[in-house]
Amino acid sequence: MKKSVILKEEDISAKIQKMAKEILEKNRSVDDIVLVGIRTGGAFLAERLQAAISSLGVSPPPLGILDITLYRDDWTKIAPTPIVGKTELPFSISDRVVVLVDDVLYTGRTVRAAMDALMDYGRPRRIELAILVDRGDVFRELPISSNYVGWVWGTAPEETINVYLKEAGSHDHVAIEEKKAA
C-alpha cells in the first residue's frame, strides 16, 4: 500500500487551533455551544478542540461523545456483529448549538447518521460541523458540508485519507493511502 503523509503533528495542532478561533468568531460566545465528537476519531478531535477553545481564554464548552454504529445505513455490512460503543452526552442538547466533530468528511453518510442519532437526544437550535480533513465534494453522496474545516484535500476513488492520532496508539499524522494495483 502506498502511503503519503499530508499533515504532521504540528499541522494537526494548527488546524485545530484555527477551527477553535473560527468557532468563537462565528458564535461570539460559548455559552450555548456543546461539542460532540463522533466516536472514535471525532471524539479525540473534539477533546482537542475543547482544549484549543479553552486556550483562547474562554470557558471550554461541554464535551460529549456520540456512537453512531446503529444509525449507519451500512451497519449490516460492517461486521457480522457490529461493536456498539457508548454515547456520552452528560448535558441536554436541546436549544443548544451542537458542534459535531469528526476526522474526515467523505460521502456525508457518517454525518447524516450522527444527525439522526442526535435527534434522539433532543432538538438542537443548530448543528454545525467541524472536520479535520474534507475530501471535497466530488464523492459526496448527501448535501452535507462542513462549517469549520482544517484542510480540504481532493482524492481519487482508489485513495483513502486516514487520520492517525496518539490517543489511538499512533503518532499524530494524516495520510493518503492508495492500494497498489494487483
N, C-alpha and C positions, 0 to 999 in steps of 0.2 A: 504494500500500500504506500502510495506517495503522500508525504505529509509536508505542508509548508506552514510555518508559524506566521500568523499575520498580526497578532497582538502579543506583547510580552507583559510581564507582571506590572511594570510601570505604566504601560499603555492602558491596561485594565483599570488601574487605580485612577488615572487621569480621566478616563471616560466616565467612571462612576462619580467622580467629583464634579464633572461637567453636568451630568444629569441632575445631581443634587442641587446645584445652583439654578438650573432651569426650572426645577420643581418649585423652588422658593420664589423665583421671579414670576412664574405664572400664577401661583396661588397666593402670594403675598403673606400667607400665614400657614402654619402647620396645624393650627387648632382643630380643623375639621378633616385633616388628612390621616389616612391609615395606609401603611404599606403592607401588601400581601404578596408574598413570594410563591410562585408555583413550584411545588416540590419536584425536583431536588435542586437543580442549578439555580432556579429563580429564587428559592428560599435563601441560599447562600448569598446571592447578589443583593437581595432585599436587606439582609443584615448589614452588608457593607454600605448600602445606600443610606440606611438609617444612621450609621456611624458618620458618613460623609455629611449628612444634613446636620447632625449634632456638631460636627467640627466647624460649621459655619456660624456657630454661636446661638443657635435656637434649640429649643427642646425637641428631642427626637420624636417623630410620630410613632404611635403604637405599631407593632410588627406582628403579622400573622403569617401562617403557612397554610397553603391550600393544596390538598391532594385531589387530582382530577381523574384518577385512574378509571373510575366507573362512569365518568361523564364523557369519555372519549368515544368517538364513533367507530374506532377500530380496536376497542379493548379486547374483543374476542380473538383478534389476530396477534396481539402482543405476546401472549403465552397461554398455554392451556389453563393455568390458574394464575391470573394476574395478582401481583402483590400490591395490596392497597395500603398506602401509608396513612398516617394520621393527619387530619386537618386540625390546625390550632388557630382559632380566631377568638382570643380571650377578650373581645370587645364587640360592640354592636357595629355593623357596617351601615345600618340604616341612616339615611340622610348624611352620610359622610362621603368625602372624596376618596375613593379607593384607587391607589396607585398599584396596579397589578404589575409584578416584576417577573421577567423571565430572561433566560440567557440568549436564545436565538428565536427569531421570528422567520418562519419559512412559509408554510401553506396558510397559516392562520387558524388551523383546526385546534391546536392546543389552547389558544386564547379563547376561541369560541367555547370550548369545554370549560375553561376556567370561569368565563362569564356565566354559563349555565349553573355551575356549582355555586358561585357567589350568590345567585338569586335565591338559593335555598336557605341562605343565612340572613337575608334582609334585602332592602331596596336602597342601594346607594344613591346619593344625589347625582354622582357622576363616577364613571370608571375611566381612568387614564392608564396608559400602557407605557412602561419603561422597559426597554430591551437593550441588552448589551450589543448584540450584533443582529442587524436586519439583513436578510439575504436579498432584499429588493423585492419588487412586486411581480417579477416575471413568473414566478411559480406560485403566487398567492392564489388560493382557491376560494377564499372568502374576502369580503371587502373590509379588511382589518388593517390598520396601520398604527404605528407607534407615535405617542406624544413626545416621548423622550427616547433618544437613541444614541448609543455610544458610537456606533460605527455601522455604515451601510457597505455591504460587500456583495456584489453580484457573483453568482456561481453558475457553473454548468450543471446539467442534470446528474452527471455521474459524480459530482463532488458533494461533500457534506462539510458543514462547519461544526466543529466540536469545541466546547468551552471546557477547559480543564482547570479546576480550582483546588487550592491546598486543602479546603475543607473536605474534599472528596478523596484526598490522598495523593494528589499530584502537585506539581508546581504550576503556578498560575501561567496560563497561556491560552491563546485561541489559535486553532489550526484548521486549515482547509485540508481535507483528506480525500484522496481520489483512489478508487480501486483500479488496480492495474488490469489491463485487458488480458483476458485468458488466452 
